[in-house]
Structure formats: structure tokens, C-alpha cells
Amino acid sequence: MRDPLRHAGPAELESNDADPKDKLVPAVKESPDFCSRALASLQDSKLGDTVKFFGGRQVPRARALIELTDDLEDHYSQLASYLRMNGMVPPSVRPAK
């Protein structure tokens, strides 16, 4: 069985800066589903296994997961700050209608 956390994503979703928008949009739309499938297949017993990380370093799978959540929180805080600087309220804190 393919280990989803050992691969950046399905080969058909690989892209580069020169790709046209019609190739990039499907990859962006598929990426949350790919991540959801990868995270759903995790097993506690494999959190100590090593995976290739940024810069080619080998790190425990648990570290990659912790950094994933930390990175998402960092991006959200940046996005929320940019929205507020432009007079908008982030969707997560808008009052219910």
C-alpha cells in the first residue's frame, strides 16, 4: 500500500510555475481532499517512523504532523491580519446571520 505521507501528492497534480491556470486550478482543488485522505489513513503505531521532510531531512512522522498544524495556524493568522488591514472580517469570526 502506498504511504500517502511519503509523497507530495499524486503525480497528475504535480505542477510548476510555468503551468497554465487550467492545470493549476484542478490541483489546488484536489489538494484538500488528498490531505484528508492521507491524514485519515494515519496509524498511531507509525508516528515514530521517519519521513522525508523539508530539505531532504528525515524526521519522525509525528514531527511532520505537528509542523503541519502549526503551519496551517500560521497561514491563517497571516490571512486574518491581511483581511483586517483591508477592512474585512475573517469568515471564521463573522457574526451569525
N, C-alpha and C positions, 0 to 999 in steps of 0.2 A: 504494500500500500504506500502511496506517495505521502511523504510527510509535508503538509502544507506550510509549516513554518521554516522549512529549509529552502523554500523557493520564493522569489519575489512575487510571483504571480503566474498565471497561465501564459504560455508563450504567445498566444494570439493577442494578448493585451500589452505586450512589450512595445514601447514607443521611444521616440527620441524627439529632440527639439524641432527637427525638420518635418515631422509628420503633419499632414493636413488635419484640420479640425474634425472632419468626418471620421478619421481614425481615432482621434484622441477622445472624443465625446463618449463613445461606447466603452472605452477603457475606464474612464472616470466613473461612469455609471455602474460598471460591473465591480469596481474595486470594493465598495462596502460589502457586497454580497460575498466576494472572495474572502474578505477578512472575517466575516461572520462564520463562514464555513470552516475556515482554519481554526478560529477560536473555539467553535463548537466541538471540534474533533480532539481538543487537547485532553491529555490524561495526566492526572496528578503524578503518577509514577514516572513520568518522563520530564518533569520540571528540572531535574538535575542534569539531564543530558545537555551536551553543548550544541550550539548552533552558530553558524557563521553570522557575524554582526558587522556593523559599520567598520570599514577599513580592513575587512577580512579577518578580524579578531574572532576567536572562539570564546563564547561566553555561555553561562548556563541559560537554558531556555527561560527560567524564571526571571532572570535579569531582563531579557528581551521583552517579556510581558510587562514588567514594571515600567520599563522605559517607554513602552507603547502608550500606556495610560498617562504617564507623566507628560509625554509629548503631545497627546491629544488635549490635555488640560492647558498646556502652554499655548497651543494654537488657538484654542477657544478664547483664552484671556486676551490674546492679541486681537482677535477678531472683534470681541466685545469692546475693547478700547477704541479701535478704529471706528466702529459704528457710533459709539458715544461721541467721539471727537467730531463726527459729521452730523451730530444732532439726531441720531437714530437710537432706538432702544433695541438691544439684542432680543431676538424672539423668545428666548427662554425666560425672560423677566417681564414680558409684556403682560399687562393685566388681562384677566379672562374677560371675554365679551359676554 
